[in-house]
Amino acid sequence: MSHFFFDSEAKKYKSFELAGARPHYNPDRPGQVEHIFLDLILDIPGQSFSGTCQIRLNPVRNGIETLVLDAVDLQIEEVKIGRTQQPFDYDGEQLHIHMKQPTQVGKVMTVAIAYSVQQPQRGLYFVQPDAHYPQKPTQVWTQGEDEDSRFWFPCFDYPGQLATSELRVGVPKAYTAISNGELVATEVKGKQKIYHWLQRQVHPTYLMTLAVGQFAEIKDEWQGKPVTYYVEKGREAQAKLTMGKTPRMIEFFSQYYGFPYAYPKYAQVCVDDFIFGGMENTSTTLLTDRCLLDERAALDNRSSESLVAHELAHQWFGDLVVIKHWSHAWIKEGMASYAEVMWIDHEYGADDAAYYRLQEARHYFNEDSNRYRRPVVTHVYREAIELYDRHLYEKGACIYHMIRAELGDELFWRAIHTFVQDHAHQTVETIDLLRAIEKSTGRNLLFLFDQYVYRGGHPEYKVGYIWDADHNMAKVTVTQTQIDPKDKDSAKGLFDLKIPIAFGFLREQQSVEMQSFSVRVHEQEQSFYFSLPEKPLLISFDQGNHTLKQVTLEYPLPELKAQLQYDPDPLSRIDAAQALGKKGGLESVNALGTALKKDPFWGIRVEVAQQLATIKLDQALSALKPGLKDPEARVRRAVVEAIAIFKTDESYKVIKPLAEKGDPSYYVEAAALQAMGAIAASSLTAKSQQTKVLKLLKSVLKERAGWNEVVRSGAITALSHLKTSVAAVDLILAYTEAGIPQPLRLAAIRALGSLSTGQPPAQLERILERLSILVGEPLFLTQMAVSSALGQMETPKAIGLLTNLVNQTPDGRVRRLAEESIKKVQSALGSNQALKSLQEELQQLQQTNRDLKSRVEELEAKSRSTAEK
């Protein structure tokens, strides 16, 4: 399928393919793996384990003399087929078994490999208390995706092989061991308890799992099947609050995917130091314990609920229907991300779902413009884990939504049912989804896949509108701005799509009647003419906003105000709010301020707060203030962040009480603290404010520990704004020490990068010295934070530390982020050093200009009012 896409990437976009990228294919298949049986004994204090791996293989060809298995950093002790020892070679990465008897088609063979592992770097992780973190639980857990199962057992480590599996493991009696499938037996032997798990349904090696710990077990059920939550003891209430909707979710996805949940149980195990948010191992999802909510966090945190839905949806897309190659991972990750939208719609309504989908699109847009652009399906990379990005997840979700919009709900779900039912317990590629759509609906959507899946990018539209009163004619001009018209190959970057354009007419009781037309947008610039009975109140481009796109509206002010007030689609109201923000002026401020007070949907109130912050008028700040009392915490947070942008004595006074007294929401309180730091750091505010803010932040760091350290991390971010403060350096460095709660420590490490850009040489050296020590820490989360910090710095020494990280890390995600950070530092070093002083001068000019504009707008408003009288 890689041959289907064509390259339309403009030169302004960075390449996804780094040096060393190459095409990747699944290896030749010597046979079908039928079953994998691991029989292991864990030495938890010694962070090691030993045992055997048995692989039952049904050969597909005669005469194969050598089997090649993936096996990294294992101690291979013996290999047998049946009772006969087999010679082997092992280079630390692959095990070559030289079979004494070549394969025969249909003659099933069982390969038994005795091996042990000492302190594995990946695949299987030991978590234990130490001198710095004596309260840390003792746990063991695995993480196989993408190709890390080879670090804890020898296997054919790619998703194209599906087999049943079995795990027997001995652990100390006080511990529980959880794995895939059914618990078929337990046995006590001395000080150990043997757990025997059996997965009767086929799945790939990367979905085999093991989790060990002294867990509390919370039991639930769905249609008689056990639904179980495992958490650290003492966190049972948080488990119910976070995962309690799981049975309803299983029912929901069973219906929508047209296939009842396929496994004998569903377990969710929350573990410490987990390197992902969650991992959808077959029937046994592992989750980070950071997702566990308390009552206060649950006020405005839906990310944990979405995480639970995402990983559960994988039990169908990813586990039941398995990708054949990593390049097609969007099939599962895109659907799991779209499942979050589906669940939000089911649980909270259509407006919330549309807004959630917009946020997913924005995550993708940000990566596309700031990081790189790539086709969703590509087999050219260095490591498969590089594919797990915003293109795969969020863009994939938006593509599924476009398919749904194109087909309509009835045909979309018919296609999904066909896809799942036809390929249950099998592997798939993208072409199989296309074929399922065509089989069940008769529709060929290759045109959509060609534009959104097999090439990079998305359309960027500029939309203009003119009303011809003489002829009752609306003219809408659409320009595709994602291409450079001077580029002779620019036509390759055009999108060819049908877009609905609707006109709204105000009727009785302030209701709006929409009249819709469908147009084909396929040229760089096109004008469309619509004969209408009267002048419309508003224009809704891409009615329903189902198309993955970016749009700039260039409508007259009255139409934008009407769209913000009356358009039934929340995403269209957001488009109008953004256009009003760009227009600026007092009239826009008034319209946005009214929406902040009156719009019934919290997402719109969030967006208009953000747009008010872009209008440099004093009246905009005044319009924001009522939002601090909004009943929705997410709106209050947005208002706080918007007020912080003004960076004046007035904004300082507005935020100060909230920062000092707090808020029911952790996130609002943290945002207020961050705002205090940003405002105090501005040259436009009183110098004494910085001293007062430092005192406040010190007290917060001492006194406001709490859930996931959200509040104290907000204080750390606030300190990072004080780029010339030595006291800020002292405080942040103190919170990078081992022993500090991990979320707070990671926040402090990341903050060092931002803080460093304004520090004198002596303080910069202190920061670099600390980061040089942290580079050597093996924890994945620490390495990511260090890489992020170094990427914000403007010194050649940061490049040296990042290079060390690239060379020593075993993780492909860290390696890629570190390499991208090197490029950021190099770019920063090459920029004009006079830019900083120019920015300071510009800030002063903007303040003066804003004061003048505010007075002029006020005078003009008074003048209009007098004239109207």
N, C-alpha and C positions, 0 to 999 in steps of 0.2 A: 504493500500500500504506500510505501514511501515514494514510489514513482509518481503518485498522483499529484503531489504538491508542486507548486512552482514558486520561485523566490520573488517576493515583491517587497522585500525589506529595503526601506530607504536608508541612505548612508548615515543619517543622523542616529540610527538605532545601533546600539552596541550588539556585538555578536554573542550568541549563546555559546558558541563553540570555542573553547579555550585551547591553547596549545596542547597537543597530545590527544585531542578528540578524534575518534575514529568510528566507523560503522560497527555496530554490534549485532550479532545474530545468535540465536540459540545454537548450542552445539549439536553435532550429529547424535542421534539417539541410538544407543546400542540395544535397547529393549525397553519394555514398559516396566517401570517400578510398580510392583503390586502392593508392597507393604514395607514399612520401616518400623523396627522394634529397637528402642533404646532401653538398656538395662543398666542403670547408673547408681553409684553410691557417691553422695556428696560429703566432702570434708569442708564444712563451712568455716571453721576457724582458720584452716589452711588455705582457704579460697582455691580449692581444687576439687576435681572429681575424676572418677574412673569408671570403666565399665565396657560394655560391648554395644556395637551398632550392627544390627542384622538387616540386610536389604534383600528382599525377595524380588528377583528380576526375571522377567519373561523375555528372552531374546527375540529380536525381530530379524536378525541375520545369522546365517551360519558363518563359522570360521573366525569370529572375533576372538583374538588372543589376549588383548589387553583392555582392561576396564580403567577408565580415568575418573576418579572422584575428586570433588572439591574438598579440601581439608587443610585448614590454615592453623599453624602453630599447635598441632596436636602431637602427642607422643604415641606413634603407632607401634604397638607391641607384637601383634600377630594378625594374620589374615587367613581365614579358612573359607573354603567352599565345601559345604557338607562337613565331613570330618577331616578333609585333606588340607594341610597347610599349603599356602600359595606364596610364591616369591613376589616381592614388591619393591618398588623404588618410591622414595618419598623426598620431595624437595622443600617441604615446609608450606607448600601451597596446593599441590596436587598429589594424590596418591595413585600411583600406577601399579595395578595388580596384573601380574603376568600369569595368566591362568594356565594350569597344566593341561586342562582339557578345553579346547575352543568351544564357543557357543554353538548350540544347535537350536534351530527354530522350534518353539513349542516345548523345549525341555527347560522347565523352570529351575532356577538355581538360587540358593540363599548364600549370600556373602556375609560372613561374620567377621567384624573387625574389633579386636580388643585394643583399647586406647586409653589414654589419660590426658588431662589438661591441668596445667599449673597456672593460676592467675591469668585467666583469659582476658584479652584486651577488648574483645567485642563478642557479640553473640549471647553470652551468658555473663551476668553481672552479679557480683557479691556486694551487698550493702551491709556495713557493720558500724557499730559505734567506735569512736576513737577518742583520743585525748581532747580534740577540739569540739567534737559533737558527741558527748557521752550519752545523749538521749536518743540518738538515731537508732531506729529499729534494725534488727538483724533480718535481712531478706536476701533471697536469690530470685532473679527473674531473667527472662530471655527476651531478646529482640532480634527477629530474623530478617525483617525487610530493610534493605532490599536483598543483599547477598551476604548476610552475616550468620546464617545457620551453619555454614562451613567452619565457623570458629568454635562451635561446640559439638558438632558431630559430622563425620564424613558423609557426603551426600552428592547427588546431582543437583547442584544449587542454582536452579533457574525455575521460573514458574511454569514451564511447559510440561513438567512431569507431575502427575497427580497419583497419589497412593493413599491407602489407609495407613494409620499409624498407631503405635502403641508405646507407652512409656511406663516403665517400672522404675521407681526411684526410692532410695532409702535416705531418710532424714531423721534427725533427733526427734524423740517422741513428742516433745513439746510443740513441734512445728506441723503445719499443714502444707501439703503439696497439691497444687491444682494444675491440671493439664487439659488437653483437648478431650472432648467426647465424654464417655461414661466412666465412673469409678467402678471397676469391676471387682476389685478386691483390696483389702488392707490386711496387713500382717505385722505383728510386733515381734521383733527379733532383738532380744537384749535391750539395749538403750535406743534402738532404732525402730522406726515405723516404716513399713514398706507400703507405698501407694502404687496401685496398678490402674492406669487409665488406658482406655481403648477408644480410638476414633474410627468408627466403622464406615464413615463416608470419606471419599477420596478428597485430598487437598494437597497443595504444594508444600515443599519443605519450609518456605519462609513463614508459613502459618502454624508450624509446630511450636508449642510453647511449654514453659514450666514456670510456676511462681511458687515460692516457698516463703513462709513467714508465720509468725504467731498472730494470726488474723482473727478478728471478730467476724462471725458469719451471720449475715442477715438473710433470711429465707423469704422468698416470694414465689409466685408461680404464674404461668400462662397456660391455660387449657391443660392443666395437669403436669406440665413440664416445669422442672425447677428453674427458677430465676433467682440467682444468688449474688449477693454483694459481699465482697471481702475487703475489710479495711483494718487499719491498725486499731487495736482495742482502745476504747474511749471515744471513738469517732463514729459510733453507730448512728447517732442522730443526724450527723452530717451526711452519712451514706444514704439514709432515707430521703433527706431533703434533696440530694443531688441526683440520685438514681431511681427514686421512687416511681417515676412515670414509665419505667422500662416495660412493664407488662402491657400497658396501653400502647406504647410504641411498637411492640412486637405485633400486636393486633393490627395496628395501622399499616405497617409495612407489609404484613402478610396479605392484606387486602389489596393495597395499591400495586404491589409487584406481582399479584396473581399467583403466589406460591406460598403455602404455609411455611412458617419457620421450620427449617429442615433438620435441626440437630436435637439431640436428646436433652440438652440443658443449655442455659445461657448464664455464664458467670462473668462478673466484672470485678477485677482485682485491682485495687488502688495501691500502687507501690511507690516507694521513696526513690528520689533521684532519677526518675524515668526520663529518657532522652527525647521522647515525643509527648504530645498531648495524650495520645492513645494509640493502641495497636489492636487490630481486629482479628487476632488469632481465632481460628475456627472454634466456635462455641465458647471461647474464653478470651474476652477482651481484657487487655491490660490498660490501665489508666494512670496518669500521674496523680499522686495524692494532692497536688495543688488544685485539682478541680473540685475538691470537696468544699461545699459552701457552709457558712454559718448563716443565721437568720439575717444578719445585717448585710452580708454579701449578696444574699438572694434578692434584695430589694431591686437591684439594677444590673445583675449579672445573669445573662442568658447564655453565656458562652459555655458553661458547664453542661447545661441542658442540650445545647447544640452539639457538643462533643459526644454526649451519650447517644444522641440520634445518629450522628455521623458514623460512629463505630458500629452501631447496631445495623445500619443500612448496608454496611460492608458484608454482613453475613449472607446477603443476597448478591450484591455486586462486589465481587472480589473473592468471596469464599465459596459460594454456591456456583456462581459463574466466574471463572478464573481467567485472568489475562494470560495469553500465551507468551507474550514478550513484554518487557518493561515499557517499550515504546508505545504500547496501547493502554498504559495505566490510567489515562483520562477516563476510560470507560467506567472504572470503579471509583476513582477519586472524584471525578466530576459528578457522578451520580450520588455519592455519599455527601458531597457538598450541597448538591441540589436537594437531597433528603432533608437537610437542615431547613431549607426554604419551605419544603412541603410540610414539615412538622410545625414550623412557625405559623404557617397559614392555617393549619388544622387547629392549633392551640390558641393562637392570638389574633387571627384574622388576616384578611387580604392585604390591608395597608401595611401591617408589620412585615408580612412576607415580601411585598414589593420593595420595601425599604431595606430589608435584609439582603435581597438580591442586588440592590444598588450598591450596598457596601462590598459585596463580593466582587462586583464589576470594578469598583474603584481600586480594590487591592490589585487586581490584574492590571488595570490601567497604570498604576504606579510602577509596577514591575516592568511593564512594557516600555514606559518612557524613561525610567531612571536606571534600570538594570540591564535588560536586554529584550530583544524580540525574537521569538522562535515559533516554528510550527508546533501545534499541540502534539502531533504525532511525528516523532523523529527518532531514528535509531543511531544518530551520530552524537556521541558524548564521550566523556572519559569514564565516568562511573554512573551507574543507573540512578543512584540517589540524587544526582543533579537534576533529574527530571521532576522531582517532587517539589514543585514551585507553584506560583500563582497561576501560571498558564494551565497547569494540570488540574488544580483544584477549582479555583474560582472561575477561570474562563471556561473550564469544562462544565461547571454548573450552569453558566449562562448559555452555553451551547445546548444543553439539554432543554433549557427553558425555551430557546428559539425553536427547537424541534417540536416542542409541545404547542407553541403558538402557531407554527406552520400547519400542524396536523389537526389541531383542535383536541380538546380533552378526550373525547371518546376514542379517536383513532390513536392518539398518543399512548393511552394506557393499554389499548389493544396491542400495539407494537411492543410495549415493554413486557406485557404478559407473554407474548410470543417469543421474544428474545430470551426471557428467563426460563420458560418451560422447555424450549427447544435445546437450550445449552446448559441446563442444570447438571452439575457435577462434570462439566467439560471446560475446555479452554476456548477462548475467543480472541478475535482480532477486531479492529474497527469495521472491517468489511462485513463481519457477521451482524453487527448492529444495523448497518445499511440494508442488508438482505432481509433481516427480520422486519424492518419497516416496510420494505417493498412487498414482502410476502403477506403481511397482515393488512396493509392499507392500499396497496397498489401504487403508492407514491415513491418516486425516485428523488431522494434528497441529496444526491451527489453534489448538486450545485451549492448547497449550503456547506457540506463538508469540505469541498474544494476551497471555499473562501474562508472558512473559520477553523478547520481542523488541520488541513494539509499545507497551510501557509500561515505566516505570522500576520499580526495586525488586526485592525478593525476599522470601520468607516468613522470619519470625523466630519460632521456636517455643520455648515453654517447656513442658517435658515432665515430668510428675509420675507417680509410680508407688506403688501400695499393693497389698499382698498380703492377701487374705481367706482365712485358713487354714481357716475353718469350711466354706467352699464351694469351696476350691481354685480361687479366682478371682483373676486379676490385673486390676487397674484401672489403665489408663493415661489420663491426662488431658493433652490437647494444647491449648495456648492460642497463638493467633497474636497476638504482641505488637507487630507492626509498625504496628498501627493504634491510633488514639485512640478508645476506645469512646464518648467524649463527642461526637465529630464525627458529625454526622448523615449525612455521606457516607462514613463509615468502611468500610462494606461494600464499597465499590469497591476498597479496598486489600487485601481478603482474597484468598488464593490457594486454588484448588480443585484438589487434587492427590491422587493415590493414593500412599500411603506404606507401605512394608513395615515391620512391627514384628516382631522376632524375639525369642524367649526361648531362653536357653542353659541346658542341663542338663549337669552334670558326669558323665562316664561313666568307664569304666575307663582307667587309664594317663593320667589327667589330661586326657583329650580332652573336647571340648565338642560336644554335639549341639544343633543349632539347629532350632527349630520356628518357622516364619514365617507371618504373617498379613498380608493387605493391607487397609488401611482408607482410606476417603475422608476427607480432612481439608479442610473447606470452610467451617467456621463459626469464629467468634472463639474459642469454647471448646467442646471436645467430650470426652466420656469414653467410653472403649472398654473392654469387659469380655471377658476371655478365660478360658475354662475350660481348665485345664491339669492334667496328671496329678499334678504335684507342684510345690512351690515352685521357681521357676527360680533359677538361680545368677546370671543377668545378663539385662538387657533391652537390646536393640540397636534404637534408633529409627532409621528409615530404613536398614535393613540394606543394606550395601554403600555407603551414603552417595553415591548417585548424584544426589541432588536438590541444586540450588544453594540453600542456605539457611544461616541461622545458628540455632544451637540452644543452649539452656540446659537442662541436666539437673538435675532436682530429685529425685534418688533417695536412698534411705537409704545411709548410708556403706558397709555390707557389699556392696551391689549395685554401687556404684561401684568399690570395690576389686576385686571379681571381674571387672568389665568391663575394668578396666585390665590385669588379669593374664591373662584368658582369651579375650577377644573376638578372633576371628580377623581382624577388619577393623581395620587400623591407625588409620583415621580415627575409628572408634568408641572405640578405646582413648584417642585424643587427647581426644575429648569427655569421657571419664571423668576424664582427668588434669586438664582444665580445671575440672570440677565439684569435684574434690578440692581443687584450689587455692583455689577460692572458699570451700569449707567450712573450710579451715584446720585447725589443731590437730595434735597430735603424731601421731595415727593416720594422718592424711593425709600428713604428712611421711614417716613410715615406709613407707607404700605407694609413694609417689613415689620415695623413695630406693632402694627395692628395684628398682623398674622402671629407674631410672637405671643400676643395676649389671647387671641381668639381661635386660632386654628385648632380643630378638635384632635388632630393627630400629632402625637409628641414628636414624630420624626420631622415634620415640617417645622415645628418650633425649634428643633435643634438646628436645622438648616438655615432658617432665617436669622438665628443668632450668629451663625458663622458669617453670613453675608453682611450683617450690620457691622461686623468688625472690619470689613474691607472698605467701608465708607468713612473717609477721614473727616468726619464732622463731629463736633461736640454733641449735636443732637442724637447721633447714633449711639453714643455712650448712654445718654439719658433714656433712649428707647430700650436699651438692654436691661436696665436696672430692675424693672418689674419681673423679668425672667428669673431673678434670684429666688423668688418665692413660688416658682412653678411647682405644682405637686409631683411632677415627674422628675426623678433624680437625674435622668439622662439629659433632660433639658437644662437643669441647673448647672450640670457639669459643662455643657456647651456654652452657656452664658458666661460662666466664670472664665473659661478659656478665651472667649471673645473679648471680655473686658480686659483681660491681661494684655491683649495686643495694643491697647491704647497707650500703656506705659506713661501715665501721668500721675500727678499727685491725687487727682480726683479718683482715678481707677484704683489707686493704692488704698484710699479711704473706703471705697466701696467693698473691696475684697477683704480688708483687714479683719473685720469682725468674724467673717466666716472662717478665715484661717485660724483665728485664735480660739473660737468656740466650737468649731467643727460642724458636722452635718450628719444626718442619719445615714448617708451614703459614704462608704469608704472612698469611693472614686471622686465624689464631689469635694470631699475634704482634701484629698491628695491634690486635686486640680487647683484648689484655692492656695495651697502651699506653693505649688509650682508657679502659680501666677505671682505670688508675692516675690519670689526670687527673680522672675523675669522683669517685673516692674522695678524692683529695687536696683537691678543691674543697669537700668536705662540711665543715660546721661541727662534725660529730661526731668528726672525726679530728684527730690532733695537728697543730698549726700547722707544725711543722718538716717535716712530710711534703711540703708544697707546695714548699719549697725543694729538697728532694731530688728530687722528681719533675721540677721544672724542669731541674735539672742532667741528669737522665737523658734527658729529651726533647731537650735541646740536642745531646747526644752522638748520639742516634738520627738527628736531622736531618742531622748532619755525616757519619755513618758508614754508614747503612743504606739507601743508595739501592738500588733493585731493580725487579723487574718491575712495571710500571704504577704504581710508587710507592705500592703498597698499604701498606707498613710505615710509610713516612714520612708518608703521609696520615693513618694512625692516630695518629701523634704530633701532627699538626696538630689533629686532632679532640680529642685529650687536652688540648692547650693551650686550646682553645675553652671547656672546662669551667671554666677558672681565670678567672672573669669579673671578678675584682677585681685581677688581676695586670697591672701595667704591663709587666713583662718578657714576659708572654705576648703582649701587643699588639705589642711590638717584634719578637718572633720571627715572628709570623704575618704582619705587614706586610712583613717582609723576604722572605718566600716568595710574596708576591703580585707581585713585580717581574718584568718581562719578562726572559726568559732562564732562569727556573726551569722545569724539566720540566713540561709542560702538566698532567698529572694532579695533580701536587703543587700547582701554582699554582692550579688550579681548587678544590682542597680548601681551600687557604688563603683564597681569596676567599669561599667559602661560610662558612668558620669565622668571618669577621669579624662576620657578623650575630649569631650566638649569643654571641660574646665581648662584643659592644657593650652588652648589656643590664645589665651590672654595672659598667661603667667610669665614672670621673668625667668631667665635661664636657670637660676638655682632651684626654683620650684618645679620647673619642667624636668630637671634631672631627677628630682625626688619621684615624680610621677613615672618617669621612664624606668627608674630603678625598681619600683614596685611592680610594674607591668612585666619587666624582665624576669621577675620571680614567678609571677602568675602564669607566664607562658608555659612553664614547665609542669603545671598541674594537669593531671590526666583527665579530669572530669569534663565531659563534653560541654556541659552548660557553661563552665568556666572558660573553656577555650573559645566558645562563641562570643562571650562577653568581652574577653580580651581582644579578640579580633575586631569587634565592633569599636572598642575604645581606640585602638591603634589606628583604625581607619579614619578617625576624626582628627588626627594630629597633623601637625605641619612641620615635621622634623624628619630628616633622613634616618635618624636612629629608629624611628618607628618601622621603617622598611626593613631594617635588619632584624628586628624582633619578629615581624610578620613572616619573614623568610624562614627564620628558625621554626616558627609554628607550622608553616607549610611542610617543612622537611621532617618534622617529628610526629605530627598528628596521624593517627590511623583512620581518621574519619574524613570521608570525602566532602561532607558539607562544610566542615571547618576549613578544610584545605581550599575549597572554592571561595568561601567568604574571605579568607585571609588573602588570597590572590586578588580578589576584587578590591580589598582594602588597600593593598599595595598600590593599585592603580589610582585610587582616590588620593592617597598621600602624594604620589608623584604629580598628580594634577594640581593639588593644592600648592605644592612647592613651586610649580611652574607658573602660577598665577601672579598677577601684578600685586606687589606688596603694598602699593599705595592705595589699594582698594579699601582697606580698613578705615583709613582716615577719610576717604571720600564717602564711605557709608555713614560715618559719624556726622559729617557735614550735611549729607542728605537728610538724615534723621532730624536735624535741627531745622532745616528748610521745610520739611514736611509738617513739623509742628507749627511753624509760623504760618504756613500756607493753610493749614487746617483751621487755625483761629480766624484767618481772614475769610475763608470760604464759609465758615459757620455764620459769621456776622453778615456776610453778603446774602446768604440763603435766608436768614431771618428777616433782613430788610426787604428782600424781594417778596417774601411771604406776606409781610405786613402791607406792602404796596399792592399786591393782588387783592388782599382782603378789603383794603380801602376802595380800590377800583370797583370791586363787585358790589359794594354798598351804594 
